Amino acid sequence: MNLNIIGYIIYLTLTSVIIVKVGKICYQNGNIYVSQLIPNHIDLCHKTNHVLLMAYYLLNIGYCAMTLISWEKIISITQLVEIISIKSAIIIVTIACMHYINIILITKYIKKLI
C-alpha cells in the first residue's frame, strides 16, 4: 500500500501549523526590531513587518511543498512516521537557523547605526 498521499497531508498540515505559529510570534515581536531600523515611521514599520511575514510564509511553505518531490515511496506506517519526523525536524531546524541569522544581522545593523 502506498502511504505517500497520507504522508503528504500529515506533513503539510504539521509544518504549516508550525510555520504559521512561529510567523505570528515573530510578527508580533518583530515590530520592536523594525521600529529601531526605521525610527519615527510607525506605519512604515508595520507594513515592512507585514511584508517580512508574507515573505516568511511564502518561503517556508513553498520549501515544504518542494520537498515533497524528493520523498521515496512509503510502504509502511513505521516508514511514514520516520519520514514525517525527519522532514519536519529539518524544517524546524531551518526556521530556527533563519531566525537566529536574522537576529544577528539586525543586531549588527543596529549597532552600526548607533
Long-range contacts (C-beta under 8 A, 24 or more apart in sequence): 1-75, 2-73, 2-74, 2-75, 3-74, 3-75, 3-76, 3-77, 3-79, 3-80, 4-71, 4-73, 4-74, 6-80, 7-71, 7-74, 7-80, 7-83, 7-84, 8-68, 8-71, 10-80, 10-84, 11-64, 11-68, 11-83, 11-84, 11-87, 11-88, 12-64, 12-65, 12-68, 14-84, 14-88, 15-60, 15-61, 15-64, 15-87, 15-88, 15-91, 16-61, 16-64, 18-88, 18-91, 18-92, 18-95, 19-56, 19-57, 19-60, 19-61, 19-64, 19-91, 19-95, 20-57, 22-95, 22-99, 23-53, 23-56, 23-57, 23-60, 26-53, 26-56, 26-99, 27-52, 27-53, 33-103, 33-106, 33-110, 36-110, 37-106, 37-109, 37-110, 37-113, 60-91, 60-94, 60-95, 63-91, 63-94, 64-91, 67-91
